[in-house]
Amino acid sequence: MTTTSFPARPTVTLIEGDGIGPEIAAATVRAIAAAGGQIEWERQLAGMTAAEQTGDPLPAATVASIKQHQVALKGPLGTPIGAGFRSVNVTLRQQFDLYANVRPTVTIPGVPSRYTGVDIVMVRENTEDLYAGVEHYIDARRSAAESIAIITRYGSERVIVYAFEYARRHGRKRVTLVHKANILKLSNGLFLDVGREVAQRYPDIVFDDMIVDATAMKLVVAPERFDVIVTMNLFGDILSDLTAGLIGGLGVAPAANIGDAGCAIFEAVHGTAPDIVGRGIANPTGLMLSAAMLLEHVGQGDAAARLRKGILVALADVTTRTGDLGGQADTRGYTDAVVRAIEA
Ligand code: ATP
């Protein structure tokens, strides 16, 4: 894994996105500035907005900007309906080889949830498995189809190493590898074998493994048992939404897509929320927490900590959190409260 150093005031590509994207991006940019984050934003288009304005949901200028600056903050994107349009999110992950999807889920005081004491980081392999795109009908009548899960030693090792390095960097104690190697003995067996090999290089971190179905049950019965989870693409896709549910839903869940040499895209994991666009009530917490991860990534940990503190204070109070979390504030009122708490 390569580490990169960033300038004191790096340029970051900002893709506001579709639906509520511009509303939550404006709130997030304001909160970052209040927290002392030193970022030069370069705005670029993607998704439906880009398709409408340029005919291309992922314009070359956007790709070039991310290539140049290596870091992006991205709001939710819609995929235009119609032939030939692939998911922009999937295209970006493949184009920049963003192999690790990282989703921290921590119980947030004040946010309604069934659980307390959840503090899990899900590291999901982002490029292989059933998402490698190897799919076809097996006969001309299209009476049957197959999708092939590709698991490579290379792809497994880099994401598992990332999970262990993340654990070490963040003072975490345990990495749990999630698989189905009892049935998928070759593909999942390879992922597990690589996990066991990599674990030997990290004697300071406890390593264990768990079958995915047992994991799903344990996550809802005793989520406090987990620390860092590393898993393959499909299981990670499903389980990371489950873990978001443990802390109150997708509205408060941040995510990072990490590649090599510092390249990373930070994003909110919720959708474009077309039902509330333009009403000024969208909750920007997911994107703000992703922005805190971005600040850490570019070496601005102090600003990240200030931003997180502001978010936690504003969420803890029913009068300053947003309606989707049972609160009384709109986007503006919530963002004002975040900024006030940062400056207090
Ligand atoms: P998409 O098609 O982009 O996935 P969607 O509406 O199917 O959009 P979400 O955007 O995730 O899926 O929305 C699901 C529900 O959660 C909607 O009622 C939406 O308004 C709400 N929601 C999602 N994100 C937020 C947010 N940040 N703030 C407030 N409500 C949100």
Residues whose N, C-alpha, C, O or C-beta is under 5 A from the ligand:
A	BS01	ATP	L77 G251 H270 G271 T272 A273 P274 D275 I276 I281 A282 N283 P284 D324
